[in-house]
Amino acid sequence: MRRSFALAHAWLSIIHSYIYWFRWEFTEERLRLARAAADRALELDPDLAQAHLALGHYFYRGFRADDQALEELAVAEQGLPGDADLLSARGAIYRRQGKFEEAIANLQRAAELDPRDATRFLVLGYNHGLLRRYDEAERYYEKALAVEPEFEGAVHARAQNRYWRDGDLELLRAYVSAYPEAHLRRWRLEVLSRDYPAALAALSQVGDEIIEEYLDYGPKSLFSGLTHLYAGQAELARAAFDSARVILEAAVSERPDDERRHQSLGVAYAGLGMKEAAVREGQMAVDLMPMSKDALLASNPLRGLAQIHTMVGDHDAAIDELDYLLSIPSWVSVPSLRLNPMWDPLRSHPLFQKLLEDYQ
């Protein structure tokens, strides 16, 4: 019985760590709960391998303490040889360290051991897509859907993969039709389709005033400002960006360690023509999430800085940043650069045209 309770506490700890990692509740209290549950598991069963697996998640997801996390996983492996969850955790750490091939090897082995878990194929698809192996990524998304045909994450990932690979929006259109509550994803699709009234209509359906996702944080007014900007409605864009600025300045003061908030504030400043402040905030986001800290997430603030440089007219700097993003594993692709109105100010620039040709 004690072992059963210990195992329950170990998995509770892992759940707490996930909640913190995905920023569903990005608080010190959530981390405290994760550590307390892992410690309780060890108190009940000092030899429990899953408790060390939980500590691995705690150090990695709570503090990005990769070395400590890997040490805990090594201890856990003594009691969990060939465990799919352990291999997945190790693969996740390797990916963040930029060791993509090692990550894929661990994740592939996890999928072989547990082929009925569609999420394992989804994560493999993400890894291959990040490396721009889009055909291989699609193969894994298809595997995920073969296991779980209505797996929304895989449906969206496959559609997004087609966009990155080909600039094809057909599957994204099918996705938002199948999941009409995905209002923000519909907004993104309509922006890419340059149907700005439809984009604003989708945005109006978003229930929360603050839109917070794993990669994004911002008020609806920020997304509205971008839509009006792309549509050439300068006065409406400026009013929306100013509303966003007020909210985001307070948000940055509340969580100055959150790179998403700095990035969004930089975009709002850029929309208001506040060049120096915009670049400062964009650079702050990059500094808070450098490549040495997270080889996966770091590309997002770098892309944000390129967006800010584009908006304030520093086109050479923006192209340099996009060149770098195309040279490393990232979610930036040539088809996405061709399609997204975000990059319209760069289109006539000879260096941007060369960039698209070089990476085609």
C-alpha positions as CSV (number, residue, x, y, z in Angstrom):
1,M,0.0,0.0,0.0
2,R,2.8,2.4,0.9
3,R,4.4,1.8,-2.5
4,S,1.1,2.6,-4.2
5,F,0.8,5.9,-2.3
6,A,4.5,6.6,-3.1
7,L,3.9,6.0,-6.8
8,A,0.9,8.3,-6.8
9,H,2.9,11.1,-5.2
10,A,5.7,10.7,-7.8
11,W,3.2,11.1,-10.7
12,L,1.5,14.0,-8.9
13,S,4.9,15.7,-8.7
14,I,5.4,15.2,-12.5
15,I,2.0,16.7,-13.2
16,H,2.8,19.7,-11.0
17,S,6.1,20.1,-13.0
18,Y,4.2,20.0,-16.3
19,I,1.7,22.6,-15.1
20,Y,4.6,24.9,-14.3
21,W,6.5,24.1,-17.5
22,F,3.6,24.8,-19.9
23,R,2.9,28.0,-17.9
24,W,-0.6,27.0,-17.1
25,E,0.3,28.1,-13.6
26,F,3.7,29.7,-13.7
27,T,4.2,30.2,-10.0
28,E,6.6,29.4,-7.2
29,E,3.8,27.6,-5.3
30,R,3.4,25.2,-8.2
31,L,7.1,24.3,-8.0
32,R,6.9,23.9,-4.3
33,L,4.1,21.4,-4.7
34,A,6.1,19.5,-7.3
35,R,9.1,19.2,-4.9
36,A,6.9,18.3,-1.9
37,A,5.2,15.5,-3.8
38,A,8.5,14.0,-5.0
39,D,9.9,14.2,-1.5
40,R,6.8,12.5,-0.1
41,A,7.2,9.7,-2.6
42,L,10.8,9.1,-1.4
43,E,9.7,9.3,2.2
44,L,7.2,6.6,1.6
45,D,9.5,4.5,-0.6
46,P,13.2,5.5,-0.6
47,D,14.0,3.1,-3.4
48,L,11.2,4.2,-5.7
49,A,12.6,4.8,-9.2
50,Q,9.6,6.9,-10.3
51,A,10.4,9.4,-7.5
52,H,13.8,10.1,-9.1
53,L,12.0,10.4,-12.5
54,A,9.8,13.0,-10.8
55,L,12.9,14.8,-9.5
56,G,14.3,14.8,-13.0
57,H,11.2,16.5,-14.3
58,Y,11.3,18.9,-11.3
59,F,14.9,20.0,-12.0
60,Y,14.4,20.2,-15.7
61,R,11.0,21.8,-16.0
62,G,11.3,24.0,-12.9
63,F,14.8,25.3,-13.2
64,R,16.2,24.0,-16.5
65,A,18.9,22.4,-14.4
66,D,19.8,19.8,-17.1
67,D,22.7,18.2,-15.4
68,Q,20.8,17.6,-12.1
69,A,17.8,16.3,-14.1
70,L,19.9,13.9,-16.1
71,E,21.6,12.6,-12.9
72,E,18.1,11.9,-11.4
73,L,17.1,10.1,-14.6
74,A,20.2,8.0,-14.4
75,V,19.3,6.9,-10.9
76,A,15.7,6.2,-12.0
77,E,17.0,4.1,-14.9
78,Q,18.5,1.6,-12.6
79,G,15.0,0.6,-11.5
80,L,13.3,1.5,-14.8
81,P,15.4,0.0,-17.6
82,G,13.9,0.6,-21.0
83,D,11.1,2.8,-19.6
84,A,9.3,4.8,-22.3
85,D,8.5,7.7,-19.9
86,L,12.1,8.0,-18.8
87,L,13.4,7.9,-22.4
88,S,10.9,10.6,-23.4
89,A,12.1,12.8,-20.5
90,R,15.7,12.4,-21.5
91,G,14.9,13.1,-25.2
92,A,13.1,16.3,-24.1
93,I,16.2,17.5,-22.3
94,Y,18.5,16.6,-25.1
95,R,16.3,18.6,-27.5
96,R,16.4,21.7,-25.4
97,Q,20.2,21.3,-25.2
98,G,20.3,21.3,-29.0
99,K,21.3,17.6,-29.2
100,F,18.5,16.9,-31.7
101,E,19.8,13.6,-33.0
102,E,20.3,12.2,-29.5
103,A,16.8,13.5,-28.6
104,I,15.2,11.7,-31.6
105,A,17.0,8.4,-30.7
106,N,15.5,8.5,-27.2
107,L,12.1,9.5,-28.4
108,Q,12.1,6.9,-31.2
109,R,13.0,4.2,-28.6
110,A,10.2,5.4,-26.4
111,A,7.7,5.2,-29.2
112,E,8.8,1.6,-30.1
113,L,8.3,0.6,-26.4
114,D,4.9,2.3,-26.2
115,P,3.4,2.4,-29.7
116,R,-0.2,2.9,-28.4
117,D,0.7,6.4,-27.1
118,A,-0.1,8.8,-29.9
119,T,1.7,11.7,-28.1
120,R,5.1,9.9,-28.6
121,F,4.6,10.1,-32.3
122,L,3.5,13.7,-32.1
123,V,6.6,14.7,-30.3
124,L,8.8,12.9,-32.8
125,G,7.0,14.8,-35.6
126,Y,7.7,18.1,-33.8
127,N,11.4,17.2,-33.6
128,H,11.7,16.4,-37.3
129,G,9.7,19.5,-38.3
130,L,12.0,21.6,-36.2
131,L,14.9,20.2,-38.3
132,R,12.8,20.9,-41.5
133,R,12.5,17.2,-42.2
134,Y,8.9,17.9,-43.1
135,D,8.1,14.6,-44.9
136,E,9.4,12.7,-41.9
137,A,7.4,14.9,-39.6
138,E,4.2,14.2,-41.5
139,R,4.9,10.4,-41.3
140,Y,4.9,10.6,-37.5
141,Y,1.8,12.8,-37.4
142,E,0.1,10.2,-39.5
143,K,1.2,7.5,-37.1
144,A,-0.2,9.5,-34.2
145,L,-3.5,9.9,-36.0
146,A,-3.5,6.1,-36.8
147,V,-3.4,5.5,-33.1
148,E,-5.8,8.3,-32.1
149,P,-7.8,9.5,-35.2
150,E,-9.3,12.5,-33.4
151,F,-6.1,13.7,-31.7
152,E,-6.5,17.4,-32.1
153,G,-2.8,18.1,-31.4
154,A,-1.8,15.8,-34.3
155,V,-4.4,17.2,-36.6
156,H,-3.1,20.7,-36.0
157,A,0.5,19.7,-36.2
158,R,0.1,18.0,-39.5
159,A,-1.7,21.1,-40.9
160,Q,1.0,23.4,-39.6
161,N,3.6,21.2,-41.1
162,R,2.1,21.5,-44.5
163,Y,2.2,25.3,-44.2
164,W,5.8,25.3,-43.2
165,R,6.7,22.9,-45.9
166,D,4.6,24.1,-48.8
167,G,2.9,27.3,-47.8
168,D,-0.3,25.2,-48.1
169,L,-3.2,26.5,-45.9
170,E,-5.8,23.8,-47.0
171,L,-5.3,21.6,-44.0
172,L,-5.2,24.5,-41.6
173,R,-8.6,25.6,-43.1
174,A,-9.9,22.1,-42.5
175,Y,-8.6,22.2,-38.9
176,V,-10.4,25.4,-37.9
177,S,-13.5,24.1,-39.5
178,A,-13.3,20.9,-37.5
179,Y,-12.4,22.8,-34.3
180,P,-14.5,26.1,-34.4
181,E,-13.6,27.0,-30.8
182,A,-9.9,27.4,-31.9
183,H,-10.4,31.2,-32.4
184,L,-6.8,32.3,-32.1
185,R,-5.7,29.6,-34.7
186,R,-8.5,30.8,-37.0
187,W,-7.1,34.4,-36.5
188,R,-3.7,33.2,-37.6
189,L,-5.1,31.4,-40.6
190,E,-7.1,34.4,-41.7
191,V,-4.1,36.7,-41.4
192,L,-2.1,34.3,-43.5
193,S,-5.0,34.3,-46.0
194,R,-5.0,38.2,-45.8
195,D,-8.7,38.2,-45.0
196,Y,-8.4,40.8,-42.3
197,P,-12.1,41.3,-41.5
198,A,-12.4,37.5,-40.9
199,A,-9.3,37.7,-38.7
200,L,-10.8,40.4,-36.6
201,A,-14.1,38.5,-36.4
202,A,-12.2,35.4,-35.1
203,L,-10.3,37.5,-32.6
204,S,-13.6,38.9,-31.3
205,Q,-14.6,35.4,-30.4
206,V,-11.6,34.9,-28.1
207,G,-13.1,34.9,-24.6
208,D,-10.2,36.0,-22.5
209,E,-8.8,39.6,-22.7
210,I,-5.3,38.2,-22.2
211,I,-4.2,35.5,-24.6
212,E,-1.7,33.2,-23.0
213,E,-0.2,30.2,-24.7
214,Y,3.1,28.3,-24.3
215,L,4.8,30.6,-26.8
216,D,2.6,33.7,-26.7
217,Y,1.4,36.2,-24.2
218,G,-0.5,39.4,-25.0
219,P,-3.8,41.2,-24.8
220,K,-6.3,40.9,-27.7
221,S,-5.6,44.5,-28.5
222,L,-2.0,43.5,-29.6
223,F,-3.3,41.0,-32.1
224,S,-5.9,43.5,-33.2
225,G,-3.2,46.1,-33.7
226,L,-1.2,43.7,-35.9
227,T,-4.3,42.9,-38.0
228,H,-5.1,46.6,-38.6
229,L,-1.4,47.2,-39.4
230,Y,-1.4,44.5,-42.1
231,A,-4.6,45.8,-43.4
232,G,-3.1,49.3,-43.8
233,Q,-5.4,50.9,-41.2
234,A,-2.8,53.0,-39.4
235,E,-5.0,54.9,-37.0
236,L,-6.9,51.8,-35.8
237,A,-3.6,50.0,-35.5
238,R,-2.0,52.7,-33.4
239,A,-5.0,52.9,-31.0
240,A,-4.9,49.1,-30.5
241,F,-1.2,49.1,-29.9
242,D,-1.5,51.8,-27.3
243,S,-4.1,49.8,-25.4
244,A,-1.8,46.8,-25.6
245,R,1.1,48.9,-24.3
246,V,-0.7,49.8,-21.1
247,I,-1.6,46.2,-20.3
248,L,1.9,44.9,-21.3
249,E,3.9,47.4,-19.3
250,A,2.0,46.2,-16.2
251,A,2.4,42.6,-17.2
252,V,6.2,43.0,-17.6
253,S,6.4,44.7,-14.2
254,E,4.6,41.7,-12.7
255,R,6.8,39.1,-14.3
256,P,10.0,40.6,-15.6
257,D,11.5,37.1,-16.1
258,D,8.9,36.2,-18.8
259,E,10.4,36.6,-22.2
260,R,7.0,36.4,-23.9
261,R,5.8,39.6,-22.2
262,H,8.9,41.5,-23.2
263,Q,8.6,40.3,-26.7
264,S,5.0,41.4,-27.0
265,L,5.7,44.8,-25.3
266,G,8.4,45.3,-27.9
267,V,5.9,44.6,-30.7
268,A,3.5,47.1,-29.2
269,Y,6.2,49.7,-28.9
270,A,7.2,49.0,-32.5
271,G,3.6,49.6,-33.6
272,L,3.7,53.0,-31.9
273,G,6.9,54.0,-33.6
274,M,8.9,53.8,-30.3
275,K,12.0,52.3,-32.0
276,E,14.5,52.3,-29.2
277,A,12.1,51.0,-26.6
278,A,10.8,48.3,-29.0
279,V,14.3,47.0,-29.8
280,R,15.3,47.1,-26.2
281,E,12.3,44.9,-25.2
282,G,12.8,42.5,-28.1
283,Q,16.5,42.1,-27.1
284,M,15.5,41.6,-23.5
285,A,13.3,38.7,-24.6
286,V,16.2,37.2,-26.5
287,D,18.5,37.6,-23.5
288,L,16.0,35.9,-21.2
289,M,15.7,32.9,-23.5
290,P,19.1,32.4,-25.2
291,M,20.0,29.4,-27.3
292,S,22.3,28.2,-24.5
293,K,19.3,28.0,-22.2
294,D,16.8,26.4,-24.6
295,A,17.6,25.5,-28.2
296,L,13.9,25.0,-29.0
297,L,12.3,28.0,-27.4
298,A,15.1,30.5,-28.2
299,S,14.0,30.7,-31.8
300,N,10.7,32.3,-30.8
301,P,12.1,35.6,-29.2
302,L,14.6,35.7,-32.1
303,R,11.8,35.7,-34.5
304,G,10.1,38.3,-32.4
305,L,13.1,40.5,-32.6
306,A,13.2,40.1,-36.4
307,Q,9.5,41.1,-36.4
308,I,10.3,44.2,-34.3
309,H,13.2,45.2,-36.5
310,T,10.9,44.8,-39.6
311,M,8.2,47.0,-38.0
312,V,10.6,49.8,-37.0
313,G,12.4,49.8,-40.4
314,D,15.7,48.1,-39.4
315,H,15.4,45.8,-42.4
316,D,19.0,44.7,-42.7
317,A,18.9,43.6,-39.0
318,A,15.7,41.7,-39.5
319,I,17.1,39.9,-42.5
320,D,20.2,39.0,-40.6
321,E,18.1,37.5,-37.9
322,L,15.9,35.6,-40.4
323,D,19.1,34.3,-42.1
324,Y,20.3,32.9,-38.7
325,L,16.9,31.3,-38.0
326,L,16.9,29.6,-41.3
327,S,20.4,28.2,-40.7
328,I,19.4,26.5,-37.4
329,P,16.5,24.2,-36.3
330,S,13.5,26.5,-35.9
331,W,9.9,27.0,-37.0
332,V,10.9,29.6,-39.7
333,S,10.7,28.3,-43.3
334,V,11.0,29.8,-46.7
335,P,7.3,29.1,-47.5
336,S,6.2,30.8,-44.3
337,L,8.4,33.9,-45.1
338,R,6.8,34.1,-48.5
339,L,3.3,33.9,-47.2
340,N,3.1,35.8,-43.9
341,P,2.2,39.5,-44.2
342,M,4.5,40.2,-41.2
343,W,7.4,40.2,-43.7
344,D,5.8,42.3,-46.4
345,P,8.0,45.4,-45.7
346,L,11.1,43.2,-46.6
347,R,9.8,41.8,-49.9
348,S,11.5,44.3,-52.2
349,H,14.8,44.1,-50.3
350,P,17.5,42.4,-52.5
351,L,18.9,40.6,-49.4
352,F,15.5,39.2,-48.5
353,Q,15.0,38.0,-52.0
354,K,18.4,36.4,-51.9
355,L,17.6,34.8,-48.6
356,L,14.6,33.1,-50.0
357,E,16.6,31.8,-53.0
358,D,19.5,30.6,-50.8
359,Y,17.3,28.5,-48.5
360,Q,14.8,27.3,-51.1
